[in-house]
Amino acid sequence: MLDSNFASTQTLRLTQLHSHDIFYTPLEARFDRLTRLARASLRTPVAAITVRDGQRLWFKSIVGWNVRELSIADSLSERTLASTEAVIIEDTQLDSTTAKHPLVVGGPKFRFYAGQALLDHRGDAVGAFEVFDLRPRALLEQDLQNLHDLVQLARKELLTTDLHDAQVQLVKKLDLARREALMDSLTAVWNRRAADELLQKAIESADEHKLAVAVCVIDINQFKAINDSYGHPAGDRALQKVAQSLVSSVRDGDAVCRTGGDEFLIIMPQVSAGEADTIADRLRRTVHHTPLRTRGGAIQLTVTTGIAVRRPGERSTAEDLVQAADRALYQAKQSVAGLNGPTEPFPARARAQTK
């Protein structure tokens, strides 16, 4: 267990972290890029960036494992948070501190762990960069260097909250409980309530600076069939997969929101019609190339998009803009009905004009 001195010295730093708006913010591509790089370069199925919140760990980014929060006692991070060096456990069943751990003997049954604390400017651990494997293994010297480099990049990103414009304004004005209430708990993106506020702020900013703003409505194709054929847990995982694909496809300043059962909304400030189309094309391709793997086989996910652009000087409301995007979505579904198969995976896009 962590000693009391370590826990007490973190209290002030945790308070400061709260003021830096790290906790309960939506998925961000800048962190997901790093965990994807870690999984590829270190050849592990799971990689995570965690942030310490009291005696809990909150997963700012994770690939390969469906978890959002753990108590520190239930995690494998305790030694890592107490150390300034990388902690490498080549075989968790042979290590006395982890041999009987629930994540080793049950649950995912992790057999390998490597982690390094993310240190703030004072040298205090505010989180960790971690990778996990289901098989015992050793890290090569180059692997250790890769881990160190990724830790430094994650540390820089973690200590530089950079949510864009309306998003950062929304985060800063809310306490943790209210901020959490604007997050979709399943997909870790903004929910409908947040979408309404973020879009209104984006329109106000666009009017002030005489800029365009666009929205993209996304609908998962055949989502009901996924639920009916594979069960609701598979449907939930499909929603999570799509949300992660959307976050990785948009620009850093765009807001990804889940607005309904299988519906998402992307708010794109300072964007041209052509750029909005490019983003929609990219996200559809990303979703298509990220199949959902189930015991019954791989599910090929596809989405249909509808885009609406509000140009400088136009007076359309947020409701007008979303309705226009919904009309474009309907038009796309009608024009390409049945064409989202392997031969034509990316046709489902339409764009509408606002009033």
Secondary structure, 3 states (H helix, E strand, C coil): CCCHHHHHHHHHHHHHHHHCCCCCCCCCHHHHHHHHHHHHHHCCCEEEEEEEECCEEEEEEEECCCCCEEEHHHCCCHHHHCCCCCEEECCHHHCCCCCCCHHHHCCCCCCEEEEEEEECCCCCEEEEEEEEECCCCCCCHHHHHHHHHHHHHHHHHHCCCCCCHHHHHHHHHCCHHHHHHCECCCCCCECHHHHHHHHHHHHHHHHHHCCCEEEEEEEECCHHHHHHHHCHHHHHHHHHHHHHHHHHHCCCCCEEEECCCCEEEEEEECCCHHHHHHHHHHHHHHHHCCCEEECCEEECCCEEEEEEEECCCCCCCHHHHHHHHHHHHHHHHHHCCCCCCCCCCCCCEEEEECC
